Amino acid sequence: MTESPPAPGLELLARGRVTLGAPLDLGVTPAGHRRVVPIAGGRFDGPLLVAEVLPGGADWQVIHPGGWVSVLARYTLRAQDGTLISVTSRGLRHGPPEVMERLLAGERPDPGSYRFRTAIQFEATESSPLNHVVAVCSALRLPNAVLLDIYEVT
């Protein structure tokens, strides 16, 4: 008998909308063309997570040649019961250069013309089941917000 790991599945954890402030463009740094996008608020609603996005987080981006973007977002959620949840999201936004230029200019190209995916880690009180969740996200960039579908990898 051949042993194989079980194939993972995906279960919707929540759908969210994160509102953004105006990007801060640091210019070209040793890491690349750096932008910091403030996180102003938002909300998540889903079968496994209902929470508001607290202001004060940010998305630290590096814009690479060709316009693709590596992202690292850190922000805090407040669940319905008041529990605070730290979120770390790392990933990529990638597509044809002309599509990426349109996104950076604040336009709304067809969501199927680019990929915006992240891996998400939650940190909450010791008893929170979110501490043990492996999550992935499919996102859509709007001019002043990001829409996210977060899935638990089962």
Secondary structure as the mmCIF struct_conf table of DSSP 4:
data_model
#
loop_
_struct_conf.conf_type_id
_struct_conf.id
_struct_conf.beg_label_comp_id
_struct_conf.beg_label_asym_id
_struct_conf.beg_label_seq_id
_struct_conf.end_label_comp_id
_struct_conf.end_label_asym_id
_struct_conf.end_label_seq_id
HELX_LH_PP_P HELX_LH_PP_P1 PRO A 5 PRO A 8
STRN STRN1 LEU A 10 LEU A 20
STRN STRN2 LEU A 24 THR A 29
TURN_TY1_P TURN_TY1_P1 PRO A 30 ALA A 31
STRN STRN3 GLY A 32 ASP A 45
BEND BEND1 GLY A 46 LEU A 48
STRN STRN4 ALA A 51 ILE A 63
HELX_LH_PP_P HELX_LH_PP_P2 HIS A 64 HIS A 64
TURN_TY1_P TURN_TY1_P2 PRO A 65 GLY A 66
BEND BEND2 GLY A 67 GLY A 67
STRN STRN5 VAL A 69 ALA A 79
TURN_TY1_P TURN_TY1_P3 GLN A 80 ASP A 81
BEND BEND3 GLY A 82 GLY A 82
STRN STRN6 LEU A 84 HIS A 94
HELX_RH_AL_P HELX_RH_AL_P1 PRO A 97 LEU A 104
TURN_TY1_P TURN_TY1_P4 ALA A 105 GLY A 106
HELX_RH_3T_P HELX_RH_3T_P1 PRO A 111 SER A 113
BEND BEND4 TYR A 114 TYR A 114
STRN STRN7 ARG A 115 GLU A 123
TURN_TY1_P TURN_TY1_P5 GLU A 126 SER A 127
HELX_RH_3T_P HELX_RH_3T_P2 PRO A 129 HIS A 132
STRN STRN8 ALA A 135 LEU A 142
TURN_TY1_P TURN_TY1_P6 PRO A 143 ASN A 144
STRN STRN9 ALA A 145 VAL A 153
#
